[in-house]
């Protein structure tokens, strides 16, 4: 059952999926409710947590009706959770914030203004990655021209920015602001067969319908990297689901030559990642037959063995570059203040 109500439809509905995020949840919630944009609702949908996160969220909702908490169902992953949250959303725009992350106090107002001025249907901002273990190293996502000025992102550009083990910015990690009306008019929802890459898949389908995607080169979203946040990233089941979706995209009719080529290249990158995963397993098991088979079938997977672990992770996660000291300080202060507020 939900807790928290509001009479007036909000400008933005923030969707937050939660699963056992008690150590970080209060900070995430308060960074949303503390926005200078007051016309918002926060829809928190729990996915069967076993910790105290639901009780924590319900306690906050008692004092702020903009927070609506839904619990009591095991959905089984972020995609079905977000679809349920979309069904509850009443805002003109929807935004995604994860239950262990933080956002700048002016993030939603700045993004809303940028989306309206650019007439975008989808807007993404830069993302900073900080260590959940208290480490000081912080990296950001945008690099090159994306970090310097606002721009629009075509379908083929977005696909190219989401190759596995590819170079450059990985835009699939961005947390978008999306015009609610385009999701409804095109009947586009999250693909519940996907456990990773669900945001990429949703956005690429919107772009395929002619929706406009724009960027805001300001670091306003703060992604907390900790052991639980990446534990499922490259398991074989997730890779195979990505491959199936990429194959469907590559086979789709009615696409431009540029989009078809981008989809074929992305499929190749996923298959190389699958080959690499299989290769590592075969080497650990001293399975010579499988190793030889992979040499013949997916020789490009072997090139990944020559990369150090840091380089392979860097190819999966956003591009590293120097972060302004004020961003470092802001993340630390947000984390401290929001935690103090709920202790």
Order of alpha helices (4+ residues) and beta strands (2+ residues): beta-alpha-beta-alpha-beta-alpha-beta-beta-alpha-beta-beta-alpha-beta-alpha-alpha-beta-alpha-alpha-alpha-alpha-alpha
